[in-house]
Amino acid sequence: MNQDRLRFDLADLAEEVTPVDLRNRALRTSRRLGIQRAVATSAAALVVLAAATGTALAIRPNSQAPAPAGPSVTVTAPPVEPSRTPSTDTSTGQSQSAVAGTRYYLEQTSTRSRIHEVRGTQDRVVHEVVHEAASRCEANTVSISPDGTRVVWVQDSTDNANGVLLIADVGDEEATTLAEGISCLGARPLRWKGDDQLMVQRKNRQSVLYDVAANKQVMGDPGQETNRCWSADGTWLAAESDGKPYVSDTTDLRQYTFTPPEQEAAKWDGWEARSVSTDGRYVAVGWIGTDPSRRDGSFAVVDTGTSEVVDLPGTGEVRSILFSADGTVLLRRGTGITVLDSEFKPLGTVTEPAETRNRALLAYVP
């Protein structure tokens, strides 16, 4: 009887014991040890990296590395060659390969005119022009060459209408005087012809063409044309003669017509070409304000061969259209830029950060 009783007690005790899966326990132990080894290895790698670069790294108690410092703002930083490697905008998840080149924006404050260089997700100030809060000339004229290497502006000479024409290499604090008595009024007082020539107006409204590389005036009468605009490579000119718009590359001349939207036209003092394709086939047109202040935007593309308005892809208000030197087209709307090929087919779209949307897009270097 005692043996039977002992046997029954042992059976009851066995039913109360929870079986243990030794295989799962071994796997959990192995995984925990692997994580500990990975953490130790990462910490060792950080120590080696810090020693190699001379950088002190502080590891926070919660194992988070310190946040990186904000971008350095300087006017002496030299221009960086555009990256040809496609990158990804981690904030939007969009590919930046469609705009792998460099965009140049103009930021305006009451006393500063800053040129921003944007490549992929990197945004930095590469040039800054300081001026008086009451000065109008600098804010109305700061411009960058199509290749992104030179900055020009008119320094106010106290009357807010004329001043000294200055030029500097991007990032260089020293500026060179090109001419005096230059007008700073108008939708676009300074107009680039390629990378080395610049057309301005004297205060008597006479147009003058300067070779900025040689620091001298180009000989010859530029003509009686108005509202001039050149392609990024300086080959094609879009202008008006006797009120008739045309494009020309000195060997071929094509006149075209354009009738702007009637309701919108009533708010403005006419329109002009703002950007020209490198083959002269298309022009982007923008409004001229009723006051003599700068206008950098455009709202439509006209085929100079047929005088028809091009149907641009996408929806929303068009802020500007920029024809680049490599044949691509940057179509800027409210929140971003759509890159088009020479036939206006989309290649990709990039969302612009909120702070960039209020800046004028001056140039794009592929």
Steps between C-alpha positions, in 0.01 A plus 500: 500500500781738584659441162170564320451819702848621410436426132175702499665798677782510245248493212307793651822697542600440135169645376571830685844550339506723183707340227798705382605522134876486530543576129309833522693595813828433323393710202403794723827479683694490175307801361561703816870428490508598127340837576746565780791420269357732227467789747853447622632485144313823402636684802852386414453618142388845621810527718726408206320747268525780754872433545559500125316828437605679816134541603376458855173309518282520809271203547178589676358284781215393272756381242413778250778686323496882516303677226717639217565874494300719259643607163776759513406831337798670338568732210850369442416139422610414145247348261491121503485303180151351451468140612422252223395230747123466549396553860180448693309764693448326832232748602275425203631165377527642147789442265716805436655351185280715275667814640848366565647840415512820704215746549562861601235688697475862614394569859405859584483674838485871579881525521630182332488340156626142526579249225417143603662202333278191513620154397283205586398560862796729579427873525768756580554874457792560262476878462350791689454865404444735793311826442307770678141424591377793290711402198311368201777445246674198652180305562379578148818397318689216674550233233718197435659389173350194324800288601471602867848655529438878506267732691412852379296780653454877496605679818264785575635850453238665729215556251361143498505505121866487393832388637833323454510168314702248704610144428657231718584133482251292698621483861754783459454802726696725264300659215617672182340813356383459140325832443328796667166663431320170434122478536363262759135531401288264294375143497853375425761776500794259451485236226762234437615404152667169573748486788733788404285783366246719675255757363403795717338841456657833575290755681428662161339165400775414252572125494864399548658154464798416722756223480520423871792259457713773337342780709423720200213623288435304182534716191204539271140613526287228662204628298164650581346179628326491837408230750808297414562151628765245395514123520724356772785453250459851357421372148137602456358844571133562572399866474252746353550739211229757427276309739540170313655207692758282328789257561831502315842335502648757252442265205134410553223735611147391587214726600220366713184625667354447844172616649505473879191406704271802479390501863857473628641750250292779652707477821838547329695729271556244228722192478850403384717193437671377816675185378592361156572141397848437361355431153283814503184300444333595829481800731361523852305823551437698817310806610642853525388684811325834499781635721869484395600208723656165418300200381664157479200277438331374184166336436488351148712356218453615140611306190683763291438302182123470534418773757303238694505470877652171617281278717715442809449185711373515856252713689523813709625851439822525300754719675791480257639305205875478453674358191838358599818462297461120466155525341294411806223726627433584865127556551436654840159491662377576850678227695764355272687469173418262218789432265398459135694383197524707181157367394345603835463144627547466880827347621437542871361732766669634812316662790652829617526575874267774625782752547617453141160566342519873575834539321546582133666226295779682313697227325553126460837345415462136378 
